[in-house]
Amino acid sequence: MSDSLFLQQASHITRGIYHRVDHVDALSHYFLSLYSVDGHVRRHLHMPESADVDFRAACFCHRRVIDSGFVCSVCLSSA
């Protein structure tokens, strides 16, 4: 399973937390222990830190990083 560049960028912009879950069975554990606690308790927890975010664009179809791309200035569709 690879990291999602889009979700990393979205969590960075919204000052959220991006954490990749390696095992889907542990998803409820992550939700209950990290994300459902209130703000006072959250200050005392060791929350996952954000790694360096790659701000390059990624193709949604092929999930590959794009170094250069072309966008129509009228309709904003990519070519």
C-alpha positions in Angstrom: 0.0 0.0 0.0 1.5 3.4 -1.0 0.9 6.8 0.5 -1.7 9.1 -1.2 -0.1 12.4 -2.3 -3.6 14.0 -2.6 -4.5 13.1 1.0 -1.1 14.2 2.3 -1.5 17.6 0.6 -5.2 17.9 1.8 -4.2 17.1 5.4 -1.3 19.6 5.3 -3.5 22.4 3.9 -6.3 21.8 6.5 -3.7 21.3 9.3 -5.1 17.8 9.8 -3.3 14.6 10.4 -2.4 12.1 7.7 -1.7 8.6 9.0 -1.5 5.6 6.7 -3.0 2.5 8.2 -1.1 -0.6 7.4 -3.7 -3.1 8.6 -7.4 -2.4 7.9 -8.3 -4.6 11.0 -6.7 -1.9 13.2 -8.8 1.0 11.7 -11.3 1.1 14.5 -8.4 1.2 17.0 -6.9 4.3 15.2 -10.3 6.0 15.2 -11.0 5.4 18.8 -7.5 6.1 20.2 -6.4 9.1 18.0 -9.3 10.9 16.4 -12.3 10.6 18.7 -10.7 12.0 21.9 -11.4 15.6 22.9 -9.0 18.5 22.5 -7.8 18.5 26.2 -6.8 14.8 26.0 -5.4 15.2 22.5 -2.8 17.7 23.8 -1.3 14.9 26.0 -1.2 12.2 23.4 1.7 11.7 21.0 0.0 12.3 17.7 1.5 11.1 14.4 3.7 13.7 12.9 3.4 14.8 9.3 6.1 13.6 7.1 7.5 15.9 4.4 4.7 16.6 2.0 5.4 16.2 -1.8 3.6 19.1 -3.5 4.0 17.8 -7.0 0.9 17.0 -9.0 -0.2 13.4 -9.4 -2.3 11.8 -12.1 -5.6 10.5 -10.7 -5.9 7.8 -13.3 -2.4 6.3 -13.1 -1.4 7.5 -9.6 2.0 8.6 -11.0 3.7 11.9 -10.1 3.6 14.4 -13.0 6.6 16.6 -13.4 5.0 18.9 -16.0 1.5 19.0 -17.4 -0.7 21.2 -19.5 -4.0 22.8 -18.5 -6.5 24.7 -20.7 -6.7 28.3 -19.5 -10.4 28.4 -20.5 -12.0 25.2 -19.1 -9.1 24.1 -16.8 -9.1 20.6 -18.1 -5.8 18.8 -18.4 -4.4 17.6 -21.7 
